[in-house]
Amino acid sequence: MKGDGARGSLWQLGRLIPCLLIALGVVDLGFRFVSIDPLTFRAWEALRRYRPPGAAFEPNRRYYNARSYGDLAAVGNLRELRQYRTEVFTTDALGFRNAAHVLDAEVGAILVGDSFAVGSGVRDEETLSSSLSRLWGCVVYNVGSEIPGVGPDQIPAIARRLSMRSRLVIRLHAEDAQEPTISTSWQVTVRKLVAWAPGEVRTVVARLRGMLAVSPLQILSERAVKTLADGTILPNNYADNVVRATLTNGESMLFLASRVNDFYSRREAAAGYWRWLQAELQKARFDLLVILVPGKYRVYRPLLVDSRSVGEGAGDYLDRLEHELRASGIPVLNLTPLLTAEAARALERGEYLYWLDDIHWNARAIALAAAAVRAQLPPAAASCRAPRPQLVQRP
């Protein structure tokens, strides 16, 4: 009899587990048809879900979050260090972070880069492209993306969709960004095929990819785990992903642990990619201006209570890269001296240039960068507000 009871329990358990798995599968499938916006803490995750091939984000979207916070607070699961702010993030018909009307406006330059160019954690009017547009008098079109994958072969195609006043490409390169690589012929071919594909096809591909790759149920599960693993109920195993340092004014500031470690290692500063980029853009009659943006740790390390000493050749990657670019005749602006000096002055006022809980710069730093870039623009750009010169027809 006892054996029959044990076999019955195992049989019931054998039925229960498959039923639970099927139920979870059905729930997961149903959730994949709903928006993830309420489950996100910033626009990045929400607008990347249905990103068509060749675009940075889902086109024609507006994301609003009154309680957005930084990626480092999320990565380290440090709720007490969240710095809440309002984020408004708008994309145009091409899937880049621009207002819809800029596709019909006069464009003075195209901004290329990673999340620093996109403007993570700030409102639409606070991005570098928006700030430059106001200072310059005509639109700086933002094609920033998570990984600066917009190659020189794509710039002419984008430019054909715009009303270009001057053919200038501003390439922003953040210190902590991945080292750019020269596009292979295979990558160029794939991008051309994507560009030739009808918009309807790219939209369908984006929807299918987003539904397959992103699971709202998984996001909910991860949130539940992080709620428990906050260091009170369960140990916070996420905290090692970030470095919590103390500034000289006593405020806590977060840094990504991997990038702190990278700062102390020597990184090659070669100009090969940048020479190739300039040459490719010149073939399409575009000028290039490179903007170098220091990482958060590079700017605030001198202002920390305790920090490691820097060995020879470490911590000066952008300075060496600037030297290589100038030697190659490539116009470049290194923002490191400006932002480092201003960070020290701002700290005395209790103000910051980078978010305390995020790797990115805030609106204050972006405004400083925009003014510096505007001063670096070619002399021909100074007449952006003036009427466009008319070509003289010769008999």
N, C-alpha and C positions, 0 to 999 in steps of 0.2 A: 504493500500500500504506500509506504514511504517513497518507494521508487517511482510509483505512478504519479505521486504528487510532485516530485522533483521534475519528472519529464513534462508534466502539465505546466509547471512554472516556466521551464525553458521554452516550451512551445508558445506560451503567451508572450514571453519576452521576445521571442523570435518574430512574432507578429507585430509587437509594439514598436520595435526599433525601425523596421521598414516603414511603418505608418507615420512615425514621427519624421523620418527623412523625407517622405513624400510630401507631408504637410509643410515642412520647411521649404522644400523646393517650390511648392505652389505659392507660398507667401513671398519667397524671394522673387519669383517670376512676376507676381503682381506688383511688387514694389518697384520693379524696373521701369514701369510705365508712368511713375510719378516723378515730380520735380524733386531735385535734391537741394534746392535753394534753402529751405528751412533747416537743413542739416549741416550747412557750411558756415564757417566763421569768417570767410572773406570771398571775394568774387572769383578768385583764381580757379578754385575747384568747380564752382558752379558753371562757369562759362567755358571751361575746357572740355566738359563732358561731350557736348555735341559739336565739337570743332571739326569743320570740313577739312579734307586734305588741302594743304596749301594756305590755310588761314591760321591765325593765332588763337581765335576764340569763336564761339558761336555768333554768327552774324545777327545784326539788328536786335540786340538784347540790351536791357537796362537792369542792372543789379543794384539793389539798395539794402544796406544793412546798418542799422543804427548802433549795433554793438559788435562791430568787427574788432578783431584783436590780432596780435602778431603771430607769425609762424613759429618763432622760438618758444613762446609760451605754450603753443599747441604741441610742438615736438617734444618739449620737456615736461608736458602735463603739469604746468605750474600755474594754476588758476589764480593764485594770489598775486601773481606778477603780470597779469593781463592789463594792457593799456587800451581801454575801450575807446573807439572813435567811430565816426560815421563814414562809411565808404559808399560812394556812388560811382558805378563803373558802366560805361556805355560803349557799345561796339557799333560799327557801321556795316554797310552791306557787304564789304569785303572781308569782314571778320577781324578787323583790327580796332584798337581802342581809339576811336575818334567819334565825334558827333556826326550824325547823318549828313548834315549840310556841308561838311568839308569836301565831300566828293564833287560838289559844284563850285567850291570856292577856289580862289587863286592860291596856289601852293608855292612856297618859296624854297622848301627843302623837304627831304625825306629822312626821318630819324629811324635808325636801325639799331637794335640791341636786345638785351635780355630784359629781365623783370625790372631793372632800374630804369630802362627806357619806357617800359609799359607804365610804370608808376604803381607799384604794389602798395596798398595801404593808404592811398590818398584819393581825394575826389577827382573827378574828371578835370575840373578847372585848375588843379594843382600839379598836374603832370608836367614833365619837362617840355613836351611838345606844346602843351597849352600855354605854359609860361613863355616859351620862345615866340609863340604866335602873337601874344600880346605885345611883347617887346619889339618884335620885328615888323608887325603890321600886316603880315600875310601868313597863311597857314603853314605850320610845320607838320607834315603828315606822319603819324606814328605807326610804324610797322613792327614795333617791338613784340617779342614773343618769349616764351619760357626759355627756349634755347634759340639764340640768334641765328635761326636757320634760313633766313631770307638771304639768298646768295645774290651776287652781282648779276647773274643771268635773269633773276626775277625782277630786279629793279626797273628795267625798261617796260616790262609788262604792266607793272603797277603804275608807272608814270603815265602810260597811255590812258589809264582810267582817270587821270587827274589833269587839272589845268595848271601846268607847270610854268611858273614865271622864271625861275632859275634852276639850273640842273646841279643841285648840290645834295650830296649824301652825307649826313652826319652819322658816323658810326660810333656808338657808345660802347666802351669795353670796360666792364667792371672787374676789379682786381680778383674777385673770387669766382668769376665766371670760368666756364670750361675754356680751355685753350682752343681758339678757332682753327679749323683745318681747311685746306684747299679742297674745293668740291671736285669729286671725280666725275668723269664723263657719264658714268652710270647714274650718279645722283642728279646730274643736270638733265639727263634723259627722262628720269622718273618725274622730275618737277615739270618738265614740258608736257608729258603725258597727262599729269594732273591738271595743268593749266588748260589743256585742250578739252578735258572732260566737261560735259554740260553741267551747269549749276545744279540741276535737279538730281543728277547722279551723285555729285559730291554731297548733297544734302542727305540723300538716302544712306550713303556710306557712313556719314557722320552719325546719323540716328542709330543705325545698327551697331556701329562700333561703341557708341556711348552706352547703349543698353546692355551689350555683352560685357563690356569692361568695367562698368561701374554698378555696384550693388548697394542700393540704399540700406538694405538689411545688414550688410556688412558694416556700413558706416555707423548704423545704430548700435551694433554689437561692440564696435571699437569704442564708441562713446561710453557705453555701459561699463566696459572694462576700465577705461580711464577714470570714470567716476569713482570706482572702487579702489583703484590703484593710485591713490593720491597722497600716499604717505601717512594717512591716518588709519584707514581700514586695512589696506594692503600696502606693501612697499611700493614706492614709485620707481619702477624699473626704467622709466623713460628719462629720468633726470640726468643721466650720464650723457645724453645726447647734446646737452648744452653746458656752457660754463657760466656760472653766476658769479660775476665780479662786482666789486664795490668801487665806485668812483670817489674822488677826493672830497666830494660834498656829502658822502654817506649814502647816496642813492644806489640801488642795485641795477645792474645792466646785464642783459643776457647776450651771449655770443654762441655761435654754433661751434661745438667742440672740434669738429674736423677742420674747420677753417682756422681756428686758433692754432692747431698743430701745423697746418700748412704754412702759416705765416712764418714759422721758425725754420722752415726748410727752404733751401735755395731753389728757385724756379727759373727755368730757362726763359730768357727774354729775347726771342728771335723776331726779326722783321720780315721773314719770308712770306708769311700769309698776307701781311699788310701790303707788301710790294705787289703781290699777285692781285689783291683786291683793288688797289689803285689802278693797276694796268687794265684789269677787266672793266672797271667803271669808265676809264678813259676811252676805251673802245666804243662805248655807248655815249660818249661826250658828257660824262658826269664828273664833277669834282668831288674830292673826298676830304673830309675833316674828321679826325679821330679824337674822341673825348675819352680820357682815362679817368675812371671813378674809383677812388680808394675804398677798400672794404671797411666795415665798421670797426674791426679790431685795430686796423692800421691807424685809424683816426683817434680812437679813444684809449689805446694802450698807454700813451704818456700820461693819461689822466686817471689811471687806476691806482688804487692803494698798493696792490702787489702785482707785479708782472715779471715774467722771466726776462733775462737779458737776451739780447739779440746777437747771434753769432755773425761772423763775417759772411757777407753775401746774402743774408736772410733779411726779409722785411723791406727790401728795396726793389721789388720786382717792377713796379710801375716806373720808378725813376730810370732803371736800366732800359725798359721798353721805350720810354720817351726818348732817351738818347739814341737808340737804334732807329726809331722812326725819323727823327730829325736828320740823322746821318743819311737816311735813304731819301730825303727830300719830301717826306710825307707830312702835311700840316697836322699838328697835334696840339692838344691842350690837356695838360695834366692838372687835375683838380685837387691833387693831394695837398700841396702847400696851402691853398685857400681854405679847404675844409678843415685841415688840422689846426690852423691858427684860429679860425672862427669857432671851432668846437671848444677851445680853451676859453675864449672870451664869453661864449654863450653859457658855459658851465657856471661862470661866476654869477650869472643872472638866473640860474636855475632852469636854463633852456637847453635843448638838445637838437642835434642835426640828424640823428638817426633815432628810430623808435627804440625805446628801452626794451621792448619785448619782441623785436623783429630785426632781421638782418638788413632791412632796406632803409634808405634815407627818407626823411619826412619832408613836408612842404617847405619848411624853412631852408633846408639844404638845397632843395630843388630850385628855389627862387635864386639863391646865390649862384648855383651852377648856371642857370639860364642867363643871368647877367654877364657872367664870365664868358659863356659861349657867344653871346650876342656881340661882345667886344672883340671876339676872335674871328667873326665872320668876314669873308672877303669884302673889300671896299665896294664892289658892285652891288652887294646886298644892302648897302646903306640906303639905296633909293627904292626900297621895297614899297614904301608908302606912296611914292611918286607914280604918275601914270606910266604904264608900260611903254617903252620906246617903240615907235612904229618903224617897220622896215620901209626903206625908200625903194620904190620900183624904178629900175633903170630901163630905158628903152633898148 
